[in-house]
Amino acid sequence: MTESHASVASELVETLGLPGLFDVHCHFLPPRVMAKVWEQFDTAGPLIGRPWPIVYRGTDEERVEVLRGLGVRKFSALPYAHRPGIAEFLNDWAAGFADRTPEALRCATFFPEPEATAYVGARIEAGTELFKVHVQVGNFDLRDPLLEDVWAQLEEAGTPIVVHAGSGPVGNEHTGPGPLRGVLERYPRLCAVVAHLGAPEYEGFLDLLEVGERVHLDTTMAFTDFFEDMGGEFPPTLLPRLQEVGERVLLGSDFPNIPYPYEHQLESLVKLDLGDDWMRGVLWENAVRLFGQSPG
């Protein structure tokens, strides 16, 4: 990380009078799993669809230090299960990561499988603060009957879950707003955080904020040059709606799996010119309110 990278973030934080940044969409995974993920990006695998040169590599410790240097005071780990039988391995690792990383939210994942109800309940009891599912990678229907009791538990507990349900970068039969709408119609108080603002089905996912009272959106990769060049341009006509629902928009970055410096995400949000209050909410205050973290 260069000094200019850090200064962009620090100047923004200082100008807005914030303690730091709260990033709800970062990834930390077991090293062997992360290596497999990076291999997909490096080879433009079928789930990626285009060259994707990752800027931030190194060890977990080195990447945590990058975030600290950028002023990120709270961040997620977001494991995601791509097949049955792996969720609890990822969850155990993520719990250990949170134990040794004070800034990290305690994260977990699940997959449609008979054991999911039991281990999700146990993770909630153990203090998990944020779950993650990835419909595009896992290729499953959010309305799978095996997940009915999982959604019910999450709704009752109020534990947020980041859901990658948009069809970007490569969709499948289960992506798009329809399946998540079906879940929210049955569990209207579920705290779902739509990853990437739901790209590319932005309007359909914005509509879900009217279906579920606790639905949020994260900004991950949205408005960046790379994302817009690959067909993820956010329609300018929707910007007034995005400004209007500003209290339900959270900062996300996809760190470390991004092909540009971290501060480009911040610069892209500043260029929207949606106002300082909107930016304060997105960069810090909305997540603090959602997760109950002390601003200190």
SEVO-49052 format. One line per 3 residues: for each residue x, y, z of N, C-alpha, C. Coordinates in steps of 0.02 Angstrom, whole numbers, plus 50000, padded with zeros to 5 digits. Layout:
<atoms>
X,Y,Z,X,Y,Z,X,Y,Z  ...
</atoms>
This chain:
<atoms>
50042,49940,50000,50000,50000,50000,50043,50062,50000  50030,50108,49954,50068,50169,49952,50040,50220,49999  50080,50272,50013,50057,50325,50058,49996,50360,50030
49992,50369,49963,49935,50403,49933,49871,50363,49944  49877,50296,49942,49818,50254,49954,49790,50268,50023  49832,50268,50073,49810,50279,50141,49783,50350,50150
49814,50399,50116,49795,50468,50127,49725,50482,50101  49705,50449,50046,49637,50459,50019,49586,50439,50072  49596,50381,50103,49550,50358,50153,49552,50402,50215
49612,50418,50239,49618,50457,50300,49590,50527,50292  49601,50557,50234,49573,50624,50222,49497,50622,50220  49469,50570,50191,49396,50563,50188,49367,50554,50258
49399,50511,50298,49376,50500,50366,49380,50564,50407  49435,50600,50399,49443,50662,50437,49392,50715,50416  49382,50722,50351,49335,50771,50326,49264,50758,50351
49245,50695,50355,49177,50678,50376,49171,50671,50452  49227,50675,50487,49225,50671,50560,49208,50602,50586  49233,50551,50553,49218,50482,50573,49277,50450,50610
49262,50400,50653,49316,50364,50686,49357,50320,50638  49327,50302,50581,49359,50259,50533,49308,50233,50484  49325,50178,50451,49281,50146,50402,49256,50080,50430
49194,50061,50412,49164,49998,50432,49146,49961,50368  49185,49910,50350,49178,49874,50287,49145,49806,50300  49083,49798,50276,49046,49736,50291,49058,49682,50239
49100,49695,50189,49110,49644,50136,49184,49635,50120  49220,49605,50168,49289,49583,50158,49291,49507,50163  49343,49477,50136,49349,49404,50138,49416,49383,50169
49411,49341,50220,49468,49305,50247,49448,49232,50252  49487,49189,50222,49471,49118,50217,49532,49076,50236  49521,49012,50252,49579,48968,50263,49627,48973,50204
49692,48975,50216,49741,48987,50162,49732,48943,50101  49719,48879,50111,49711,48835,50052,49648,48853,50013  49595,48872,50048,49533,48892,50014,49544,48957,49977
49577,49005,50010,49590,49069,49976,49633,49059,49914  49681,49013,49917,49723,48999,49859,49681,48974,49800  49632,48931,49815,49587,48906,49763,49544,48962,49734
49521,49007,49777,49482,49064,49754,49524,49107,49707  49586,49122,49729,49629,49163,49687,49646,49129,49621  49650,49063,49621,49662,49027,49559,49605,49039,49509
49544,49041,49534,49487,49057,49490,49494,49126,49459  49513,49174,49501,49521,49242,49475,49580,49246,49426  49635,49213,49443,49696,49218,49402,49685,49187,49333
49643,49135,49329,49633,49100,49266,49569,49120,49230  49535,49172,49258,49470,49194,49230,49424,49133,49224  49417,49097,49280,49376,49037,49282,49304,49048,49263
49265,48994,49258,49195,48999,49233,49150,49041,49277  49167,49049,49342,49126,49090,49386,49148,49163,49384  49203,49177,49350,49230,49245,49347,49218,49276,49278
49237,49241,49226,49219,49262,49159,49265,49312,49126  49315,49338,49161,49360,49387,49131,49423,49392,49173  49479,49418,49146,49539,49428,49187,49524,49472,49247
49554,49454,49304,49537,49487,49367,49600,49488,49410  49648,49532,49396,49711,49533,49432,49704,49560,49503  49714,49518,49552,49704,49537,49622,49763,49579,49647
49747,49635,49678,49799,49681,49702,49827,49659,49770  49785,49635,49815,49806,49622,49884,49811,49548,49897  49873,49525,49909,49884,49455,49925,49919,49452,49993
49971,49413,49999,50005,49410,50063,49968,49367,50114  49993,49367,50175,49963,49328,50229,49902,49364,50258  49865,49328,50300,49809,49360,50334,49833,49420,50374
49888,49411,50409,49914,49465,50452,49933,49526,50410  49964,49514,50353,49983,49570,50310,49922,49607,50283  49871,49570,50265,49811,49601,50238,49771,49638,50293
49771,49612,50353,49740,49648,50409,49776,49714,50419  49842,49714,50415,49880,49776,50424,49864,49826,50369  49852,49802,50308,49832,49848,50254,49767,49883,50273
49718,49845,50297,49654,49874,50316,49663,49924,50373  49703,49906,50421,49716,49953,50476,49747,50017,50451  49794,50011,50405,49827,50069,50378,49780,50114,50339
49727,50085,50312,49677,50123,50275,49624,50153,50320  49628,50139,50384,49579,50166,50431,49516,50125,50437  49518,50062,50415,49459,50018,50422,49460,49990,50493
49412,50012,50532,49411,49994,50604,49369,49933,50620  49323,49916,50575,49285,49853,50581,49277,49825,50512  49281,49758,50507,49274,49725,50443,49251,49653,50452
49228,49624,50398,49202,49555,50400,49255,49506,50375  49239,49442,50380,49280,49389,50351,49243,49352,50295  49178,49342,50303,49133,49315,50252,49156,49251,50218
49160,49196,50255,49168,49132,50221,49103,49115,50184  49108,49076,50131,49047,49055,50097,49057,48983,50072  49007,48942,50085,49010,48871,50067,48988,48862,49995
49029,48826,49957,49014,48814,49886,48986,48744,49873  48984,48703,49925,48958,48635,49919,48939,48609,49988  48901,48554,49991,48884,48525,50057,48947,48502,50093
48943,48503,50159,48995,48472,50200,49055,48516,50216  49057,48578,50192,49115,48620,50204,49101,48679,50250  49038,48694,50262,49021,48754,50299,49053,48756,50369
49049,48702,50406,49074,48704,50474,49150,48707,50477  49184,48680,50428,49257,48690,50424,49273,48764,50416  49237,48797,50371,49247,48869,50361,49227,48908,50423
49173,48888,50456,49149,48924,50515,49198,48918,50573  49227,48859,50582,49278,48851,50635,49337,48897,50622  49359,48900,50559,49417,48942,50543,49399,49015,50554
49341,49037,50532,49321,49107,50539,49314,49127,50612  49291,49081,50654,49286,49096,50726,49356,49107,50755  49404,49066,50734,49472,49076,50758,49502,49141,50733
49486,49159,50671,49510,49223,50644,49482,49281,50685  49418,49279,50702,49388,49332,50742,49420,49335,50812  49436,49277,50840,49466,49275,50907,49533,49311,50908
49571,49307,50854,49638,49337,50853,49640,49404,50817  49582,49429,50794,49581,49492,50757,49527,49536,50787  49545,49583,50829,49495,49623,50865,49446,49660,50821
49467,49681,50762,49423,49720,50718,49374,49678,50678  49382,49612,50679,49343,49569,50635,49276,49551,50666  49223,49556,50626,49158,49530,50645,49163,49453,50646
49125,49423,50692,49122,49349,50695,49074,49326,50640  49101,49291,50590,49063,49274,50530,49054,49198,50522  49004,49179,50484,48991,49108,50470,48952,49102,50405
48944,49040,50382,48908,49027,50320,48866,48964,50329  48828,48946,50278,48790,48883,50278,48775,48864,50207  48749,48803,50198,48731,48777,50133,48667,48736,50142
48625,48730,50091,48565,48689,50098,48584,48615,50110  48581,48594,50171,48598,48526,50190,48561,48510,50255  48548,48447,50270,48508,48430,50329,48536,48456,50394
48602,48465,50398,48634,48487,50461,48630,48562,50471  48608,48599,50421,48614,48672,50423,48577,48703,50482  48516,48679,50495,48477,48709,50550,48514,48704,50616
48544,48646,50629,48578,48636,50693,48641,48679,50698  48683,48679,50647,48746,48717,50655,48735,48792,50650  48686,48815,50612,48671,48886,50611,48646,48908,50679
48602,48868,50709,48578,48884,50777,48635,48888,50827  48681,48841,50822,48738,48841,50868,48783,48901,50857  48792,48921,50794,48834,48980,50779,48801,49043,50804
48736,49048,50798,48701,49107,50825,48711,49110,50901  48702,49053,50934,48711,49051,51007,48783,49069,51026  48831,49052,50983,48901,49066,50998,48921,49138,50984
48873,49178,50959,48888,49249,50950,48906,49270,50879  48890,49229,50829,48903,49250,50760,48867,49315,50745  48902,49363,50716,48874,49429,50703,48851,49438,50631
48877,49396,50585,48862,49406,50515,48871,49339,50478  48821,49320,50439,48825,49261,50396,48835,49283,50323  48854,49235,50281,48862,49248,50209,48841,49187,50169
48802,49198,50117,48790,49145,50067,48802,49175,49998  48824,49132,49952,48844,49154,49885,48806,49110,49835  48750,49136,49811,48707,49097,49767,48741,49083,49700
48780,49131,49676,48812,49122,49611,48864,49066,49614  48903,49063,49668,48954,49011,49675,48923,48945,49698  48878,48948,49747,48848,48887,49773,48796,48856,49727
48767,48897,49683,48718,48873,49634,48660,48836,49667  48628,48869,49715,48570,48840,49749,48514,48891,49755  48455,48866,49767,48396,48909,49773,48388,48929,49846
48384,48995,49858,48375,49020,49926,48310,48994,49958  48263,48971,49917,48199,48946,49942,48201,48870,49954  48260,48841,49952,48266,48769,49964,48233,48751,50031
48191,48700,50033,48159,48680,50096,48208,48666,50153  48269,48646,50137,48319,48633,50189,48340,48697,50225  48322,48755,50198,48341,48818,50229,48283,48852,50266
48224,48822,50265,48167,48855,50297,48180,48871,50370  48203,48823,50408,48215,48835,50479,48276,48880,50490  48323,48880,50444,48381,48925,50448,48357,48997,50443
48316,49012,50393,48291,49081,50386,48250,49101,50447  48210,49055,50473,48170,49070,50532,48214,49088,50592  48268,49051,50601,48314,49065,50656,48348,49133,50648
48370,49147,50587,48404,49211,50574,48356,49270,50583  48294,49261,50561,48245,49315,50570,48232,49327,50643  48223,49274,50682,48210,49281,50753,48268,49312,50790
48329,49291,50773,48389,49317,50807,48406,49387,50784  48386,49405,50724,48403,49471,50696,48474,49475,50669  48507,49418,50662,48577,49417,50638,48579,49432,50564
48617,49482,50543,48621,49499,50471,48655,49444,50431  48637,49442,50367,48669,49395,50320,48681,49430,50254  48744,49429,50231,48761,49455,50165,48742,49402,50114
48702,49421,50065,48678,49375,50014,48702,49399,49946  48746,49359,49915,48765,49374,49845,48714,49336,49802  48663,49374,49779,48610,49344,49740,48604,49374,49671
48641,49428,49657,48641,49458,49591,48675,49413,49541  48663,49425,49477,48689,49382,49424,48760,49400,49402  48791,49450,49433,48859,49467,49416,48909,49427,49458
48968,49409,49429,48986,49421,49359,48958,49371,49309  48939,49311,49332,48910,49260,49288,48850,49230,49324  48791,49238,49296,48730,49216,49329,48716,49142,49319
48667,49118,49356,48641,49050,49347,48566,49051,49359  48534,48994,49358,48461,48991,49363,48435,49014,49431  48478,49020,49481,48456,49039,49547,48471,49111,49565
48507,49148,49522,48524,49217,49538,48467,49263,49516  48473,49326,49537,48420,49374,49523,48378,49386,49585  48336,49438,49585,48298,49456,49645,48241,49410,49663
48217,49369,49616,48158,49328,49628,48164,49281,49688  48215,49239,49692,48220,49193,49749,48224,49229,49817  48263,49283,49821,48268,49319,49884,48202,49352,49901
48166,49377,49852,48100,49404,49864,48055,49351,49895  48059,49290,49869,48018,49236,49897,48034,49223,49970  48099,49226,49988,48119,49216,50057,48092,49273,50101
48099,49335,50077,48078,49393,50116,48002,49396,50125  47966,49373,50076,47893,49373,50084,47871,49326,50139  47911,49275,50151,47895,49228,50206,47927,49249,50272
47985,49282,50267,48022,49303,50327,48036,49378,50322  47986,49421,50329,47993,49492,50313,48040,49531,50359  48058,49503,50417,48104,49539,50461,48175,49511,50457
48188,49469,50408,48255,49444,50396,48301,49503,50378  48359,49505,50410,48407,49560,50397,48455,49537,50342  48433,49546,50280,48474,49526,50222,48512,49586,50195
48576,49578,50185,48619,49630,50155,48636,49607,50084  48608,49641,50035,48618,49622,49965,48687,49645,49942  48729,49597,49923,48797,49612,49902,48797,49647,49834
48846,49691,49824,48857,49724,49759,48797,49765,49737  48756,49788,49784,48693,49823,49767,48648,49780,49723  48662,49715,49719,48622,49670,49678,48641,49670,49605
48700,49693,49587,48721,49698,49517,48713,49632,49480  48691,49636,49418,48670,49695,49380,48595,49710,49385  48558,49672,49427,48485,49683,49433,48471,49735,49487
48500,49794,49479,48497,49845,49532,48425,49863,49551  48384,49876,49502,48316,49900,49518,48276,49846,49554  48282,49784,49531,48246,49730,49563,48264,49721,49636
48328,49729,49652,48350,49722,49721,48333,49784,49763  48335,49843,49732,48311,49903,49767,48238,49894,49788  48199,49863,49745,48128,49852,49761,48119,49809,49823
48168,49766,49838,48162,49721,49896,48164,49759,49962  48190,49821,49962,48190,49861,50023,48119,49878,50044  48071,49872,49998,48001,49883,50014,47967,49819,50035
48000,49762,50024,47971,49697,50043,47993,49677,50113  48057,49687,50128,48084,49670,50194,48106,49733,50230  48082,49742,50290,48096,49805,50327,48168,49810,50350
48206,49755,50350,48275,49757,50372,48324,49739,50316  48302,49745,50254,48346,49733,50197,48394,49792,50189  48457,49777,50177,48508,49827,50164,48544,49810,50099
48584,49856,50075,48625,49847,50016,48698,49862,50034  48746,49825,50005,48815,49846,50014,48843,49869,49947  48893,49913,49951,48918,49948,49892,48972,49909,49854
48986,49848,49873,49044,49812,49848,49054,49817,49773  49109,49848,49754,49132,49856,49685,49087,49902,49643  49030,49922,49669,48985,49965,49630,49018,50033,49616
49006,50058,49556,49029,50123,49533,49103,50125,49516  49140,50071,49527,49211,50071,49508,49218,50064,49432  49273,50088,49406,49285,50084,49334,49284,50011,49310
49316,49968,49348,49320,49897,49329,49250,49866,49324  49208,49879,49374,49142,49850,49376,49099,49876,49319  49103,49941,49306,49062,49970,49252,49086,49947,49184
49151,49936,49176,49178,49912,49112,49155,49841,49097  49138,49802,49149,49115,49734,49138,49039,49729,49136  49005,49785,49127,48933,49784,49119,48894,49795,49183
48928,49818,49236,48894,49827,49299,48876,49899,49314  48865,49939,49262,48851,50010,49273,48784,50019,49309  48785,50060,49360,48724,50075,49398,48686,50129,49360
48621,50117,49345,48583,50166,49306,48579,50234,49341  48599,50287,49309,48595,50353,49342,48525,50371,49366  48475,50345,49332,48406,50361,49352,48387,50332,49420
48428,50284,49444,48413,50254,49510,48449,50289,49567  48494,50336,49551,48532,50369,49604,48487,50406,49655  48433,50439,49634,48390,50470,49685,48360,50419,49734
48344,50360,49710,48319,50308,49755,48373,50285,49803  48434,50278,49777,48490,50257,49819,48503,50308,49874  48498,50372,49856,48507,50424,49906,48451,50422,49958
48390,50409,49935,48333,50408,49980,48338,50353,50032  48366,50295,50012,48371,50238,50059,48441,50236,50090  48473,50293,50095,48542,50296,50119,48554,50262,50186
48505,50262,50231,48515,50231,50296,48520,50155,50292  48506,50127,50234,48508,50054,50226,48562,50033,50175  48611,50077,50165,48668,50062,50121,48731,50059,50163
48771,50006,50153,48831,49992,50192,48892,49989,50147  48948,50010,50173,49011,50004,50136,49031,49931,50129  49046,49911,50068,49076,49846,50054,49129,49856,50001
49181,49813,50002,49236,49822,49955,49256,49759,49917  49245,49700,49945,49270,49636,49920,49345,49627,49931  49376,49669,49973,49446,49660,49991,49457,49589,50017
49510,49554,49997,49566,49577,49955,49556,49561,49881  49498,49534,49863,49489,49507,49795,49467,49560,49746  49505,49615,49743,49488,49670,49699,49547,49686,49652
49532,49705,49590,49585,49718,49541,49606,49791,49536  49599,49827,49591,49617,49898,49593,49630,49916,49666  49663,49972,49680,49675,49992,49749,49610,50004,49788
49612,49989,49852,49552,49994,49894,49520,50063,49890  49561,50115,49889,49533,50183,49892,49492,50200,49831  49499,50162,49776,49458,50176,49716,49384,50166,49732
49367,50118,49775,49297,50110,49796,49272,50173,49831  49314,50201,49875,49295,50261,49911,49287,50321,49863  49335,50328,49818,49331,50383,49769,49269,50377,49725
49250,50316,49708,49191,50305,49666,49127,50326,49702  49125,50316,49768,49066,50336,49806,49065,50412,49815  49123,50442,49825,49125,50515,49832,49100,50549,49768
49117,50521,49710,49098,50551,49646,49022,50551,49635  48986,50510,49672,48913,50510,49666,48883,50576,49690  48918,50610,49735,48897,50675,49760,48827,50671,49791
48817,50621,49835,48753,50612,49868,48751,50645,49937  48803,50682,49954,48801,50721,50016,48842,50690,50072  48867,50732,50117,48909,50709,50172,48870,50664,50220
48807,50679,50233,48768,50637,50278,48760,50567,50250  48749,50562,50184,48743,50496,50152,48809,50458,50159  48865,50492,50147,48930,50460,50152,48945,50439,50223
48930,50480,50273,48942,50461,50342,48904,50397,50359  48842,50394,50337,48803,50335,50350,48832,50273,50318  48850,50279,50255,48875,50221,50217,48942,50198,50244
48987,50243,50259,49055,50225,50278,49060,50201,50351  49013,50221,50394,49020,50203,50464,48954,50195,50502  48913,50248,50502,48857,50251,50549,48804,50198,50539
48788,50180,50477,48737,50130,50465,48757,50061,50491  48821,50043,50480,48845,49979,50505,48849,49978,50581  48870,50034,50611,48872,50038,50684,48802,50027,50712
48752,50058,50681,48684,50050,50704,48660,49978,50696  48680,49946,50641,48658,49878,50627,48691,49826,50672  48755,49835,50684,48792,49784,50721,48802,49803,50795
48784,49864,50813,48789,49883,50883,48860,49893,50907  48906,49910,50861,48975,49921,50880,48984,49991,50908  49025,49998,50958,49038,50063,50987,49079,50105,50939
49058,50168,50927,49098,50211,50883,49168,50223,50908  49182,50211,50972,49249,50220,50998,49296,50164,50979
</atoms>
